[in-house]
Amino acid sequence: MSDIIENPVNEFNDPVIINTDMSVNIAGIKFNNPVIAASGTFGNSSEYKDLFDISMLGGICSKGLTMTARSGNKGMRIWETPAGMLNSIGLENIGIVDFIEKDLPKMKQLGTVIIANLSGGESDEYVRGAILLNESSVDMIELNISCPNVKVGGMAFGLDPGTAAALVSAVRRVCRDKPLLVKLSPNAPSLSAVALACVNAGADALSLVNTFKAMAIDIVNKKPVFENITAGLSGPAVKPIALRMVWELFETLKDSDLNIPIIGIGGISNTNDALEFLMAGANAIQVGSATFSNPHVMPEIIEGLRQYMTANKLTSISEISIRK
């Protein structure tokens, strides 16, 4: 895409054309821009395709997928909070086989990168799912070791470096044809330690952060709102913390001489938020909760990034980063 800068600077007083390349490369996969729909917030895109051209997006993450279909958690699932929301969906999904047969062919026609978010309750389930997804037409697999809304598996794998490494290693052995992106939990005692363990076990890229473990109380009935007691907090309230974690992970990887792509997640609601994450060291971003309140937020962020690049005469999205 080329944009004309209205302030002429050459000797002929002609407008200067700046070639603004918004594409990013994550583990060998080219994204047209760095804005990706986060897992669990965009479905299979059928709900949004009549609102805007989905091909505008850099990519789409599927809902968290498990080997067999899940109905999700019972009781309250969504609870609004100041500057955010709590969710206890519980990995409701149609199962990997049906996803590959029914949803994936439609998603592949959207003209953007498709990332399958792989979840599970135990290591064997992750491995069996990875085998199927590795043989499918998805472009990348996002290994979800950080979901706080399930009683078995999920976040439990992402809290300890040894446990995380063992799972990533097991999945890596069967995931030979697809880049492996690992989604990290902000609830880990040492996120950097978990991240390094995942990279050493074979992760091609890292996405962070998933939702924060939190809760709400029903003061009328004097009991927790959610049957699982805790749920996952997302939205603008978590952005400063998520941003700090991306910054610190970038420093950790740099100090370890590891050139591993980072996808930043957490409360991104506008162009300025996206710019902050890119400047903190993220190569791309995922947008989640903001889509519920503003379905057009991702196209707006993409256009905002383009305008920022034009105004600052940047030719590559990577020039936005201040973390050289």
C-alpha positions in Angstrom: 0.0 0.0 0.0 1.3 3.4 -0.9 0.3 6.6 0.8 0.9 10.2 -0.3 2.4 12.5 2.4 0.8 15.9 1.8 3.9 17.9 2.9 6.2 18.0 -0.2 9.8 17.7 0.6 11.6 17.2 -2.7 13.2 19.8 -4.9 10.3 19.7 -7.4 7.7 20.4 -4.7 5.9 17.2 -5.5 4.2 15.0 -2.9 6.3 12.2 -1.5 5.0 8.7 -1.9 5.7 6.4 1.1 5.3 2.7 0.7 3.8 1.6 3.9 4.3 -2.2 4.3 2.1 -3.3 7.2 2.9 -7.0 6.8 4.6 -9.0 9.6 6.3 -12.4 9.5 5.6 -14.7 12.5 7.5 -18.0 12.4 7.6 -18.1 8.6 3.9 -17.1 8.2 3.2 -13.8 6.5 0.4 -11.7 8.0 -0.9 -8.8 5.9 -0.9 -6.7 9.1 -0.3 -7.2 12.8 -3.9 -7.3 14.0 -5.3 -10.7 14.8 -8.7 -11.7 16.3 -8.1 -13.4 19.6 -9.3 -16.9 20.4 -12.8 -17.2 21.8 -13.8 -13.7 20.7 -14.4 -14.1 17.0 -15.9 -17.6 16.6 -15.5 -18.9 13.1 -16.1 -15.3 11.8 -19.6 -16.0 10.6 -21.0 -13.5 13.1 -18.8 -10.7 11.7 -18.5 -11.3 7.9 -21.5 -9.1 7.1 -20.0 -6.2 9.1 -16.7 -5.8 7.4 -14.4 -7.6 5.0 -12.6 -10.2 7.1 -9.7 -10.3 4.7 -8.7 -6.9 6.2 -7.5 -8.7 9.3 -4.0 -10.0 9.8 -5.4 -13.3 11.1 -8.0 -15.1 13.1 -7.6 -17.4 16.1 -10.2 -20.1 16.4 -12.0 -20.8 19.6 -10.2 -23.1 22.0 -10.4 -26.5 20.4 -10.5 -29.9 22.2 -10.5 -33.4 20.9 -14.2 -33.9 21.7 -17.0 -31.4 21.7 -17.6 -29.5 25.0 -20.7 -27.8 26.2 -18.7 -25.4 28.5 -19.4 -24.4 32.1 -22.8 -24.3 33.7 -24.3 -21.2 35.3 -23.2 -17.6 34.8 -20.6 -17.3 32.0 -20.2 -13.5 31.5 -20.0 -10.8 34.2 -19.3 -7.1 33.5 -16.7 -5.4 35.6 -15.4 -1.8 35.7 -13.3 -1.4 32.5 -13.5 -5.1 31.7 -15.4 -8.4 31.9 -15.1 -11.8 33.5 -15.8 -14.9 31.5 -16.3 -18.5 32.5 -17.2 -20.0 29.1 -15.2 -23.2 29.8 -13.8 -24.0 26.3 -17.2 -24.6 24.7 -16.5 -25.9 21.2 -17.5 -28.4 18.5 -14.4 -30.5 18.7 -11.4 -30.7 16.5 -12.7 -33.2 13.9 -15.9 -31.1 13.3 -13.9 -27.9 13.2 -11.6 -29.3 10.5 -14.6 -30.7 8.5 -17.1 -27.9 8.9 -15.6 -24.6 10.1 -12.1 -24.6 8.7 -13.0 -24.8 4.9 -15.2 -21.7 5.3 -12.5 -19.9 7.3 -9.9 -20.6 4.7 -11.9 -18.7 2.2 -11.7 -15.5 4.2 -8.3 -14.5 2.8 -6.5 -14.2 6.0 -4.2 -16.3 8.2 -6.0 -19.0 10.3 -4.6 -20.0 13.6 -6.1 -23.0 15.5 -6.1 -22.6 19.3 -5.4 -26.1 20.7 -6.6 -26.8 24.2 -7.1 -29.9 26.3 -7.5 -31.6 29.7 -4.4 -33.7 29.6 -1.2 -34.1 27.6 -2.4 -37.0 25.5 -5.5 -34.9 24.4 -3.2 -32.1 23.3 -1.0 -34.5 21.3 -3.9 -36.2 19.6 -5.4 -32.8 18.7 -2.0 -31.6 17.4 -1.7 -34.6 15.1 -5.1 -33.8 13.4 -4.4 -30.0 13.2 -0.9 -30.7 11.8 -2.5 -32.6 8.9 -5.1 -29.9 8.3 -5.0 -26.7 6.3 -4.6 -24.3 9.3 -1.7 -22.0 9.0 -0.5 -22.1 12.6 -1.3 -23.8 15.9 -1.6 -21.7 19.1 -1.0 -24.1 22.1 -3.3 -22.8 24.9 -1.6 -23.7 28.2 -3.2 -20.8 30.0 -7.0 -21.0 30.1 -8.2 -20.3 33.7 -11.8 -21.4 33.1 -11.4 -25.2 33.2 -10.9 -27.5 36.2 -8.6 -29.9 34.4 -5.7 -29.0 32.2 -5.7 -25.5 30.7 -3.9 -23.0 32.9 -2.3 -25.8 35.0 0.1 -26.6 32.2 1.3 -23.0 32.0 2.1 -22.3 35.6 5.3 -24.4 36.0 8.2 -24.3 33.6 8.8 -28.0 33.7 5.2 -28.9 33.1 4.9 -26.4 30.3 8.1 -27.6 28.6 7.0 -31.3 28.8 3.7 -30.4 27.0 5.3 -28.2 24.4 7.9 -30.9 23.7 5.2 -33.6 23.3 3.2 -31.4 20.9 6.3 -30.3 19.0 7.2 -33.9 18.2 3.9 -34.4 16.3 3.5 -30.8 15.0 6.2 -31.0 12.3 4.5 -29.0 9.5 2.9 -26.1 11.4 4.5 -23.3 13.3 3.8 -23.6 17.0 2.7 -20.6 18.9 2.4 -21.0 22.7 -0.1 -18.8 24.7 1.2 -17.9 28.1 -0.6 -17.3 31.4 -0.2 -14.1 33.4 -1.0 -16.2 36.5 2.4 -18.0 36.4 4.7 -17.3 39.3 7.4 -16.6 36.8 6.1 -16.0 33.3 9.6 -15.5 31.9 10.8 -18.8 33.3 7.8 -20.5 31.6 8.4 -18.7 28.4 12.0 -19.7 28.2 11.1 -23.3 29.0 8.6 -23.3 26.1 11.1 -21.8 23.7 13.7 -24.4 24.6 11.1 -27.1 24.2 10.4 -26.0 20.6 8.0 -23.0 20.6 8.3 -20.9 17.4 6.5 -17.9 18.9 4.8 -16.8 22.1 1.5 -15.0 22.7 0.7 -13.3 26.0 -1.3 -12.8 28.0 -4.4 -14.9 28.5 -7.0 -13.7 31.0 -6.2 -13.0 34.6 -7.7 -15.3 37.3 -10.3 -13.3 39.2 -13.8 -13.5 40.7 -17.0 -11.7 41.6 -19.5 -12.0 44.5 -23.3 -12.0 44.2 -24.0 -9.7 47.2 -27.7 -10.5 47.1 -27.3 -14.3 47.4 -24.0 -13.9 49.3 -22.1 -16.4 47.1 -19.6 -16.3 44.2 -21.1 -15.4 40.8 -19.5 -18.3 39.0 -20.0 -22.0 39.7 -16.2 -22.4 39.2 -15.7 -19.6 41.8 -13.1 -17.9 39.7 -13.1 -16.7 36.0 -10.9 -14.9 33.5 -10.6 -11.1 33.6 -10.0 -9.3 30.4 -10.6 -5.8 28.9 -9.0 -2.4 29.4 -8.4 -2.9 33.1 -5.7 -5.5 32.4 -3.8 -3.6 29.6 -1.2 -1.9 31.7 -0.2 -5.2 33.4 -0.2 -7.2 30.1 1.9 -4.4 28.5 4.4 -4.7 31.3 4.6 -8.4 30.8 5.3 -8.1 27.1 8.0 -5.5 27.8 9.6 -7.8 30.4 9.5 -10.9 28.1 11.1 -8.9 25.3 13.9 -8.1 27.7 14.3 -11.7 28.8 14.4 -13.0 25.3 16.9 -10.3 24.2 19.2 -11.1 27.2 19.0 -14.8 26.2 19.9 -14.0 22.6 16.6 -15.5 21.5 14.9 -13.9 18.5 11.4 -15.3 19.2 8.3 -13.4 17.9 5.9 -12.1 20.5 2.2 -11.5 20.0 0.8 -9.1 22.6 -2.7 -9.6 24.1 -4.6 -7.9 26.9 -7.1 -5.0 26.8 -6.2 -3.6 23.4 -9.1 -1.4 22.5 -7.8 1.2 20.1 -4.8 2.2 17.9 -2.9 3.8 20.8 -3.1 0.5 22.8 -1.8 -1.4 19.7 1.0 1.1 19.3 2.1 0.7 22.9 2.3 -3.1 22.6 4.3 -2.8 19.3 6.6 -0.3 21.0 7.0 -2.7 24.0 8.4 -5.4 21.7 5.4 -7.2 20.3 5.6 -8.2 16.7 1.8 -8.5 16.4 -1.2 -8.1 18.6 -4.5 -9.9 19.3 -7.7 -8.1 20.0 -10.4 -9.8 22.0 -12.9 -8.3 24.5 -13.0 -4.9 22.6 -14.7 -6.6 19.7 -17.8 -7.3 21.9 -18.4 -3.6 22.5 -17.2 -2.4 19.1 -17.4 -5.0 16.3 -15.4 -2.6 14.0 -12.5 -2.1 16.4 -10.0 -4.2 14.5 -10.5 -2.5 11.1 -10.3 0.8 13.0 -7.0 -0.2 14.6 -5.6 -1.3 11.2 -6.5 2.0 9.7 -5.1 3.9 12.7 -1.8 2.1 12.3 -1.6 2.9 8.6 -2.3 6.6 9.4 0.4 6.5 12.1 2.9 5.0 9.6 2.0 7.6 7.0 2.3 10.5 9.4 5.6 9.3 10.7 7.0 8.3 7.2 7.5 4.7 8.3 7.9 2.1 5.5 7.7 -1.0 7.7 5.5 -1.9 10.7 8.6 -3.1 12.5 9.8 0.6 12.6 7.2 1.3 15.2 9.1 -0.7 17.8 11.3 1.3 20.1 12.9 -2.0 21.3 15.9 -2.3 19.0 
